[in-house]
Amino acid sequence: MSKGTYNVPIPVNEPVKSYAPGSAERKELQEMVKEMRSNEIEIPMYIGGKEVKTGNLVTLAPPHDHQHVLGVYHAGDQEHVTMAIDAALAAKNDWVNLSWEHRASIFLKAADLLAGPYRAKINAATMLGQSKNAFQAEIDAACELIDFLKFNVRYMTEIYKQQPQSGPGIWNRVEHRPLEGFVFALTPFNFTAIAGNLPTAPAMMGNTIVWKPSKTQIYSAKVLMDLFREAGVPDGVINLVYVSGPVAGEVIFSHPDFAGFHFTGSTEVFQNIWKTVGENIHKYKTYPRIVGETGGKDFIVAHESA
């Protein structure tokens, strides 16, 4: 049992590297892109800490170069979604009972690893798998996710500090507990940082996760999973599966232990999921928390002379 009240490091925004000609980071990134492009990899699902291979292989190729093969991933089905839910629920008790500062330290370590030895790798994976240039990858996959991890730890402590006032002879206290069940993180194709944030933010608060990335983001999702595991995220806390949205939804949104949904994607998909959750509300042990970010692009004005 911890003995102390702890202050986490004050977060600051991660400096953006320039990748200017002749810079060390440019040379390192070029070498990493060359290495990853020339080596085809086989990507398993990660369920309960185990690498799960189905033999149902799907080819991964850069969106800007369809003829080039980066590797293959093992596609799953409803059975693997159920396995991921079971693994998340099995890991929940130990994760919930781990003190908050130990959970925080894991994600702070992930941020440090991402700022250091994983920086070139996550940027290269984002460039190859999602067709971003070096600057776009740097501000997304590296800097933004580093900021998410560090600032979210800080926000976690601020949430825990929110306590009610007490009257004479009374000490009112609030314990911020994780949700009673598992959280489903459904992440988008275009932002590696958001793909990393949606499962880690609820995990940081003591929840266990079933994570389904977009099929076009699996290449960099694998690097993120390697990062989380090296940082010390326990087996079963974040479970990564590669299935279609309808396959995942049929199992997850009918499961009695479904407790939360973290989403970034289209408005139509989010509305359909919200509707499904509402229709199934009688099946759940609790009222699921639904958090989604949907279409919000700025408008474009084209002058008639254009």
KOLLODREN-465446 format. One record per residue: x, y, z of N, C-alpha, C in turn. Coordinates in steps of 0.05 Angstrom, whole numbers, padded with zeros to 5 digits, always signed. Example, Ala and Ser with C-alpha at 12.3 -4.5 7.8 and 13.67 -1.06 7.14 Angstrom:
<nodes>
+00264-00114+00156+00246-00090+00156+00264-00066+00156
+00257-00045+00142+00273-00021+00143+00258+00001+00157
</nodes>
This chain:
<nodes>
+00017-00024+00000+00000+00000+00000+00018+00025+00000
+00012+00043-00018+00028+00068-00020+00023+00085+00004
+00044+00099+00013+00042+00118+00035+00052+00145+00025
+00034+00161+00017+00042+00188+00007+00021+00200-00011
+00022+00226-00014+00006+00241-00034+00026+00251-00055
+00021+00243-00080+00042+00247-00100+00034+00269-00120
+00053+00284-00129+00050+00303-00151+00063+00292-00176
+00049+00290-00197+00060+00280-00222+00076+00303-00236
+00095+00296-00253+00110+00317-00267+00091+00336-00283
+00098+00362-00282+00081+00381-00297+00086+00377-00327
+00065+00371-00342+00069+00366-00371+00073+00391-00387
+00090+00389-00407+00094+00411-00427+00091+00398-00454
+00083+00414-00474+00080+00403-00501+00107+00393-00512
+00106+00370-00525+00129+00358-00537+00140+00376-00560
+00165+00383-00559+00176+00399-00581+00175+00384-00608
+00168+00398-00629+00166+00386-00656+00193+00387-00669
+00203+00364-00678+00229+00364-00692+00225+00373-00721
+00246+00385-00732+00243+00398-00758+00248+00379-00782
+00264+00358-00778+00272+00340-00799+00284+00355-00823
+00299+00376-00816+00313+00392-00836+00335+00376-00849
+00342+00383-00873+00365+00370-00886+00390+00370-00869
+00402+00347-00866+00427+00345-00850+00422+00340-00820
+00397+00341-00811+00391+00337-00782+00393+00308-00775
+00399+00303-00750+00401+00275-00740+00374+00261-00742
+00352+00275-00735+00326+00261-00736+00318+00254-00764
+00326+00270-00784+00319+00264-00812+00334+00239-00821
+00359+00237-00814+00375+00213-00821+00363+00188-00807
+00356+00190-00782+00345+00167-00767+00319+00159-00779
+00302+00178-00786+00275+00171-00797+00278+00159-00825
+00296+00169-00842+00300+00158-00868+00309+00129-00866
+00327+00124-00848+00337+00096-00844+00315+00078-00835
+00298+00088-00817+00276+00072-00806+00255+00066-00828
+00248+00086-00844+00230+00082-00866+00241+00061-00885
+00266+00063-00892+00278+00044-00910+00278+00016-00898
+00284+00013-00873+00284-00013-00860+00257-00025-00858
+00237-00010-00850+00210-00021-00847+00197-00027-00874
+00203-00011-00894+00192-00015-00921+00204-00041-00933
+00228-00047-00926+00241-00070-00939+00236-00097-00924
+00223-00096-00901+00218-00120-00886+00188-00125-00882
+00178-00145-00895+00150-00152-00891+00146-00165-00864
+00125-00157-00850+00120-00167-00823+00093-00181-00822
+00090-00198-00802+00065-00212-00796+00054-00202-00770
+00030-00191-00770+00019-00178-00747-00003-00194-00734
+00001-00204-00710-00020-00219-00696-00039-00200-00681
-00061-00211-00671-00078-00197-00652-00065-00201-00624
-00071-00184-00605-00060-00186-00578-00084-00188-00559
-00087-00211-00548-00110-00217-00530-00100-00230-00505
-00104-00216-00482-00095-00227-00457-00065-00231-00456
-00050-00214-00470-00021-00215-00470-00010-00236-00490
-00027-00251-00503-00018-00271-00522-00021-00261-00551
-00002-00269-00568-00004-00263-00596-00022-00284-00609
-00044-00275-00620-00064-00293-00631-00063-00292-00662
-00058-00315-00674-00057-00317-00703-00079-00335-00713
-00093-00326-00733-00116-00341-00744-00110-00356-00770
-00090-00347-00784-00084-00358-00810-00101-00344-00832
-00120-00327-00824-00135-00312-00844-00120-00286-00849
-00101-00287-00868-00082-00265-00872-00093-00244-00892
-00089-00219-00884-00097-00197-00901-00073-00180-00906
-00069-00172-00931-00045-00157-00939-00047-00128-00932
-00024-00117-00922-00022-00088-00916-00004-00075-00937
-00014-00053-00948+00001-00038-00968-00002-00008-00963
+00019+00008-00970+00016+00037-00967-00006+00047-00985
-00022+00066-00975-00043+00078-00992-00032+00091-01017
-00007+00100-01016+00005+00114-01038+00021+00095-01057
+00022+00070-01050+00037+00050-01066+00025+00023-01062
+00002+00018-01076-00013-00006-01072+00002-00031-01080
+00022-00029-01096+00036-00052-01106+00057-00062-01086
+00064-00045-01066+00084-00053-01047+00070-00066-01023
+00082-00088-01013+00071-00103-00990+00087-00097-00965
+00074-00086-00945+00087-00081-00919+00087-00105-00901
+00067-00122-00905+00064-00146-00889+00035-00155-00890
+00028-00172-00870+00001-00183-00868-00008-00182-00839
-00034-00181-00835-00045-00183-00808-00065-00206-00807
-00068-00217-00783-00087-00239-00779-00114-00229-00772
-00133-00232-00790-00160-00222-00785-00175-00241-00767
-00192-00230-00749-00206-00246-00730-00236-00247-00736
-00251-00259-00718-00280-00261-00721-00293-00257-00693
-00318-00264-00691-00333-00260-00666-00320-00275-00642
-00309-00298-00648-00296-00313-00626-00273-00297-00614
-00259-00282-00630-00236-00267-00619-00245-00242-00604
-00268-00231-00612-00279-00209-00597-00288-00219-00569
-00300-00242-00568-00308-00254-00543-00283-00259-00525
-00262-00270-00538-00238-00275-00524-00226-00249-00512
-00227-00228-00527-00217-00202-00518-00233-00191-00494
-00259-00194-00496-00276-00186-00473-00270-00202-00449
-00267-00228-00452-00261-00245-00429-00234-00238-00417
-00215-00232-00434-00188-00224-00424-00189-00197-00409
-00205-00179-00420-00207-00153-00406-00220-00156-00379
-00241-00172-00377-00255-00176-00352-00237-00191-00332
-00221-00210-00342-00203-00225-00324-00181-00207-00313
-00172-00187-00328-00150-00170-00319-00160-00147-00301
-00186-00144-00300-00197-00120-00288-00191-00117-00258
-00194-00139-00243-00191-00137-00214-00163-00127-00206
-00143-00140-00218-00115-00132-00211-00109-00103-00220
-00119-00096-00243-00114-00069-00253-00128-00047-00236
-00153-00053-00228-00168-00035-00212-00154-00030-00185
-00143-00052-00174-00130-00050-00148-00101-00041-00148
-00091-00036-00172-00064-00024-00173-00067+00006-00167
-00050+00016-00150-00053+00044-00142-00050+00063-00166
-00063+00086-00164-00064+00104-00187-00037+00113-00196
-00018+00117-00177+00008+00127-00184+00024+00106-00200
+00019+00080-00195+00032+00060-00210+00020+00058-00238
-00006+00062-00241-00018+00063-00268-00006+00088-00282
-00005+00110-00269+00006+00134-00281+00034+00130-00291
+00051+00117-00275+00079+00114-00282+00082+00097-00307
+00064+00078-00312+00066+00062-00336+00062+00080-00361
+00042+00098-00360+00037+00114-00384+00057+00137-00387
+00068+00146-00365+00090+00166-00367+00114+00153-00379
+00119+00127-00373+00141+00113-00385+00136+00109-00415
+00111+00104-00422+00104+00101-00451+00109+00127-00465
+00103+00150-00453+00109+00176-00465+00139+00180-00469
+00155+00172-00450+00184+00175-00452+00195+00157-00474
+00185+00132-00475+00194+00114-00496+00186+00124-00524
+00163+00136-00526+00154+00147-00551+00170+00171-00560
+00178+00187-00540+00195+00210-00546+00224+00202-00553
+00231+00178-00545+00259+00168-00550+00260+00146-00571
+00264+00121-00562+00270+00099-00581+00247+00092-00600
+00222+00099-00593+00199+00092-00610+00192+00115-00629
+00205+00138-00627+00196+00161-00643+00199+00156-00673
+00222+00148-00682+00226+00144-00710+00209+00121-00720
+00205+00100-00704+00189+00077-00712+00160+00084-00716
+00148+00098-00697+00120+00105-00699+00115+00125-00722
+00134+00143-00726+00132+00161-00749+00134+00147-00776
+00153+00129-00777+00157+00113-00802+00133+00096-00808
+00122+00084-00787+00098+00067-00791+00074+00084-00801
+00071+00108-00790+00050+00125-00798+00054+00135-00827
+00078+00141-00834+00084+00149-00861+00078+00127-00881
+00087+00103-00875+00083+00080-00893+00054+00070-00893
+00042+00068-00870+00016+00056-00868-00007+00075-00873
-00003+00101-00869-00024+00120-00872-00018+00143-00891
+00005+00141-00904+00013+00160-00925+00017+00189-00915
+00027+00192-00891+00033+00219-00882+00062+00226-00888
+00067+00252-00890+00095+00260-00894+00109+00262-00866
+00134+00268-00866+00149+00268-00841+00138+00288-00820
+00131+00312-00829+00120+00332-00811+00093+00323-00800
+00076+00313-00818+00049+00304-00809+00051+00282-00789
+00069+00263-00794+00073+00241-00775+00084+00251-00749
+00103+00269-00750+00115+00279-00725+00095+00293-00707
+00078+00310-00718+00060+00325-00701+00037+00308-00691
+00031+00286-00706+00010+00268-00698+00020+00245-00681
+00034+00226-00694+00040+00201-00682+00059+00204-00658
+00078+00223-00660+00097+00226-00638+00087+00248-00619
+00087+00273-00627+00083+00295-00609+00055+00294-00596
+00034+00291-00612+00007+00292-00600+00002+00269-00581
+00012+00245-00588+00007+00223-00569+00024+00225-00544
+00049+00235-00546+00065+00241-00522+00049+00260-00504
+00038+00281-00516+00023+00300-00501-00002+00288-00488
-00016+00271-00504-00040+00258-00493-00032+00242-00467
-00011+00227-00469-00003+00210-00447+00005+00226-00422
+00021+00247-00426+00030+00263-00404+00008+00280-00392
-00007+00294-00409-00028+00311-00399-00051+00295-00387
-00057+00272-00398-00078+00256-00386-00071+00246-00358
-00046+00240-00353-00038+00233-00326-00043+00256-00307
-00037+00280-00317-00042+00304-00300-00072+00308-00296
-00088+00305-00317-00117+00308-00314-00128+00287-00295
-00117+00263-00296-00126+00242-00278-00123+00250-00249
-00101+00262-00242-00097+00271-00215-00116+00294-00207
-00122+00311-00227-00141+00333-00222-00169+00322-00217
-00176+00301-00231-00202+00288-00226-00203+00277-00198
-00182+00263-00190-00181+00251-00164-00182+00272-00141
-00172+00295-00147-00172+00317-00127-00200+00330-00123
-00218+00325-00142-00245+00337-00140-00260+00323-00117
-00263+00337-00095-00276+00326-00071-00297+00345-00061
-00318+00334-00048-00339+00351-00038-00331+00366-00012
-00345+00387-00006-00341+00401+00019-00353+00384+00042
-00344+00389+00066-00354+00375+00090-00363+00395+00111
-00384+00387+00125-00394+00403+00147-00381+00395+00173
-00387+00409+00195-00376+00403+00221-00380+00374+00229
-00359+00361+00237-00361+00333+00246-00365+00313+00224
-00363+00322+00199-00367+00304+00176-00343+00306+00157
-00335+00283+00146-00315+00283+00125-00326+00269+00100
-00335+00285+00081-00346+00274+00056-00323+00268+00037
-00323+00245+00025-00302+00236+00007-00315+00223-00018
-00302+00227-00040-00311+00214-00065-00288+00196-00075
-00295+00172-00082-00276+00153-00094-00284+00150-00123
-00266+00158-00141-00271+00156-00170-00264+00128-00180
-00284+00112-00184-00280+00084-00192-00281+00081-00222
-00268+00061-00233-00271+00055-00262-00299+00044-00267
-00306+00042-00292-00332+00031-00299-00334+00001-00292
-00357-00009-00288-00361-00036-00280-00367-00054-00304
-00345-00061-00317-00346-00077-00342-00322-00070-00359
-00324-00073-00385-00302-00066-00403-00309-00043-00421
-00289-00030-00431-00292-00007-00450-00284-00015-00478
-00300-00007-00497-00294-00013-00525-00283+00013-00538
-00258+00011-00548-00246+00034-00562-00246+00028-00592
-00259+00045-00607-00261+00042-00637-00247+00066-00649
-00224+00061-00662-00206+00083-00669-00205+00087-00700
-00198+00112-00708-00200+00119-00737-00175+00112-00753
-00177+00116-00779-00155+00109-00797-00134+00130-00799
-00140+00155-00793-00123+00177-00801-00104+00188-00779
-00111+00184-00754-00094+00196-00733-00083+00174-00714
-00057+00170-00716-00044+00151-00698-00047+00159-00669
-00045+00185-00664-00047+00195-00636-00074+00188-00624
-00095+00192-00639-00122+00186-00629-00125+00156-00625
-00113+00141-00643-00114+00111-00641-00101+00103-00615
-00080+00117-00606-00067+00110-00581-00082+00122-00557
-00095+00144-00561-00108+00158-00538-00134+00144-00530
-00150+00135-00549-00176+00124-00542-00175+00100-00524
-00156+00081-00527-00154+00059-00508-00139+00067-00482
-00119+00085-00484-00103+00090-00460-00117+00109-00440
-00133+00127-00450-00146+00146-00431-00164+00131-00411
-00182+00114-00420-00198+00099-00400-00181+00079-00385
-00161+00067-00397-00144+00048-00383-00129+00061-00360
-00121+00086-00364-00107+00101-00344-00124+00104-00318
-00150+00105-00322-00169+00109-00300-00177+00082-00287
-00164+00060-00296-00170+00034-00283-00188+00016-00299
-00195+00024-00324-00212+00008-00340-00196-00012-00357
-00208-00033-00366-00195-00052-00385-00210-00050-00412
-00195-00055-00433-00203-00046-00460-00203-00068-00480
-00223-00067-00498-00223-00081-00523-00219-00059-00545
-00197-00061-00560-00190-00041-00579-00192-00052-00607
-00208-00039-00624-00210-00046-00652-00201-00022-00669
-00178-00023-00681-00169-00001-00698-00182-00003-00726
-00180+00018-00741-00187+00017-00770-00168-00002-00783
-00177-00017-00803-00160-00036-00817-00137-00022-00831
-00140+00003-00838-00118+00018-00852-00099+00031-00832
-00103+00026-00806-00085+00037-00786-00071+00014-00770
-00075-00010-00778-00065-00033-00763-00034-00033-00762
-00021-00024-00784+00008-00024-00785+00020-00007-00762
+00010+00017-00757+00020+00033-00735+00008+00025-00708
-00016+00013-00709-00028+00003-00684-00010-00019-00671
+00003-00035-00688+00021-00056-00678+00044-00043-00664
+00055-00021-00674+00077-00008-00661+00068+00004-00634
+00044+00015-00633+00033+00025-00608+00030+00002-00588
+00021-00021-00596+00018-00043-00577+00045-00052-00567
+00065-00052-00584+00092-00058-00575+00101-00038-00554
+00095-00013-00559+00102+00009-00540+00088+00005-00513
+00062-00001-00513+00047-00004-00488+00058-00028-00472
+00064-00049-00486+00074-00073-00472+00102-00068-00460
+00119-00054-00475+00145-00048-00464+00144-00029-00440
+00124-00011-00441+00121+00008-00419+00110-00006-00393
+00099-00030-00396+00090-00044-00372+00060-00047-00369
+00045-00041-00390+00016-00046-00389+00011-00076-00385
-00002-00084-00364-00006-00113-00359-00022-00127-00380
-00018-00153-00382-00033-00169-00401-00063-00167-00396
-00078-00163-00417-00107-00163-00415-00119-00135-00410
-00102-00116-00403-00113-00089-00398-00121-00076-00425
-00105-00079-00445-00112-00069-00472-00110-00093-00491
-00132-00100-00504-00133-00123-00522-00139-00113-00550
-00122-00120-00569-00123-00110-00596-00133-00131-00615
-00156-00125-00628-00168-00145-00647-00172-00132-00674
-00171-00148-00695-00175-00139-00722-00199-00153-00734
-00222-00140-00731-00247-00151-00742-00262-00127-00754
-00283-00134-00769-00299-00112-00781-00316-00100-00759
-00326-00075-00764-00342-00062-00745-00368-00077-00738
-00383-00087-00758-00407-00102-00752-00402-00127-00736
-00380-00141-00741-00373-00165-00726-00368-00158-00697
-00352-00137-00692-00346-00128-00665-00372-00119-00651
-00388-00103-00665-00412-00092-00653-00432-00113-00645
-00435-00134-00661-00455-00154-00655-00449-00168-00628
-00424-00171-00622-00416-00184-00596-00416-00164-00574
-00403-00141-00578-00398-00122-00557-00424-00109-00547
-00440-00099-00566-00464-00084-00558-00487-00101-00548
-00482-00127-00547-00502-00145-00535-00492-00157-00509
-00467-00150-00502-00455-00163-00478-00463-00149-00453
-00471-00164-00432-00481-00151-00407-00459-00134-00393
-00434-00140-00398-00412-00125-00384-00402-00101-00400
-00415-00095-00423-00407-00071-00438-00413-00047-00421
-00391-00031-00416-00394-00009-00397-00386+00018-00408
-00372+00019-00431-00363+00044-00441-00354+00042-00470
-00357+00064-00484-00350+00065-00513-00335+00091-00518
-00311+00088-00530-00294+00112-00536-00289+00111-00566
-00297+00132-00580-00299+00131-00610-00290+00157-00623
-00276+00154-00646-00273+00176-00664-00278+00165-00692
-00296+00178-00707-00303+00169-00733-00327+00185-00745
-00342+00172-00762-00363+00186-00776-00388+00190-00759
-00402+00211-00765-00427+00217-00751-00447+00195-00754
-00450+00184-00778-00469+00163-00784-00464+00138-00767
-00439+00130-00766-00432+00106-00751-00438+00110-00721
-00430+00133-00711-00435+00139-00683-00464+00140-00676
-00480+00151-00693-00509+00152-00689-00521+00124-00688
-00512+00107-00707-00522+00080-00708-00514+00064-00683
-00490+00069-00673-00481+00055-00649-00497+00064-00625
-00501+00090-00623-00516+00102-00601-00545+00090-00601
-00556+00088-00625-00583+00076-00627-00583+00047-00618
-00563+00032-00626-00561+00004-00618-00558+00001-00588
-00541+00017-00576-00537+00016-00547-00564+00022-00533
-00578+00042-00543-00604+00049-00531-00624+00025-00533
-00624+00012-00556-00643-00010-00560-00635-00034-00542
-00610-00036-00535-00600-00059-00518-00597-00051-00489
-00606-00028-00481-00600-00018-00454-00609-00037-00432
-00630-00053-00438-00640-00071-00418-00622-00095-00414
-00602-00099-00431-00584-00122-00430-00560-00117-00412
-00555-00091-00406-00530-00085-00392-00533-00084-00362
-00511-00090-00348-00511-00090-00319-00510-00061-00309
-00499-00042-00325-00499-00014-00317-00506+00002-00342
-00507+00029-00338-00513+00046-00361-00486+00054-00374
-00481+00044-00398-00455+00050-00411-00450+00080-00415
-00425+00088-00412-00416+00115-00418-00408+00115-00447
-00418+00134-00462-00413+00136-00491-00399+00162-00497
-00375+00161-00507-00360+00185-00514-00351+00183-00543
-00359+00203-00559-00352+00201-00588-00345+00228-00599
-00326+00228-00617-00318+00252-00633-00325+00245-00662
-00342+00261-00675-00350+00255-00702-00343+00278-00721
-00354+00277-00745-00347+00296-00766-00349+00325-00756
-00327+00340-00759-00327+00368-00751-00308+00384-00768
-00306+00379-00793-00288+00394-00811-00298+00422-00814
-00278+00441-00818-00286+00468-00824-00296+00470-00853
-00311+00492-00858-00323+00496-00884-00302+00507-00904
-00307+00504-00929-00289+00514-00950-00306+00533-00968
-00295+00557-00973-00308+00576-00990-00293+00578-01016
-00306+00573-01038-00293+00575-01065-00305+00599-01079
-00288+00619-01084-00297+00643-01098-00304+00637-01127
-00323+00651-01137-00333+00645-01164-00311+00650-01185
-00290+00665-01178-00269+00670-01197-00247+00648-01196
-00250+00630-01177-00229+00609-01174-00229+00590-01198
</nodes>
